[in-house]
């Protein structure tokens, strides 16, 4: 059963749109999803229904500035001028609190995809205690100097054009190179998926085709900067199981190399249970590729293994 609901954002103004997928019968575990940039939580419906069939409760929300978590379409790609990153992380945590109040003492997992993977990684440094495991999907490893340069550029543009300005220049810097490997490209978003039906559906939706505001980029870079600081990384619980998954042809993860680098960083940092799975030929959205049923099953098997181990 799928139910929509709303809860107050940490910004004090916006109502956050969320969906819960409730399985029939008893709930064996909970998975909270943190979606990616310029998309929305209902795109995970097929995956959530699959997990429902296995007895998993799935919940997720539209981040600030995404989907239905807006006051008007002008809010798409905008977080908050001063505390955008903090509020986005706060909304993730508030949904976890709401869910655990309804369903206490059940193994609780977090999955983050793309931008949501960076947010999930940041979340682990702040609120990782009590989680049964985390799945980091479609992530990358951006150098700190590029992140800081991006922040400076956002501030400079915002000074002249305002924080709600949508910069094609920054957008091209962020995504312009992703299609290079797939030339000649059929669409500007071929890097998203090997599955053309998924690409076409994505491009047909208004809430998947807007350009991020300068504010949105700035606070996304702030979150990435948080991840780059060793003192923050060291706060991740050492006994937390972490599963990295990505497409072998995903440019966000530098075609597997960036994902492997982040995975190794977790191992070197003393995280005891870290694993990595790359899917041959898959691109960025592995949950929507033609081999997605294999991806679903692999994720479920990992969840089950960790669920069983934490309940014994």
Secondary structure, 3 states (H helix, E strand, C coil): CEEEEEEECCCCCCEEEEEEECCCCCCCEEEEEECCCCCCHHHHHHHHHHHHHCCEEEEEECCCCCCCCCCCHHHCCCCCCCCHHHHHHHHHHHHHHHHHHHCCCCCEEEEEECHHHHHHHHHHHHHCCCCCEEEEECCCCCCHHHHHHHHHHHHHHHHHHCCCCCCHHHHHHHHCCCCHHHCCCCCCCHHHCCCHHHHHHHHCCHHHCCCCCHHHHHHHHHHHHHHHCHHHHCCCCCCCCEEEEEECCCHHHCCCHHHHHHHHHHHHCCCCCEEEEEECCCCCCHHHCCCHHHHHHHHHHHHHHHHHHHHC
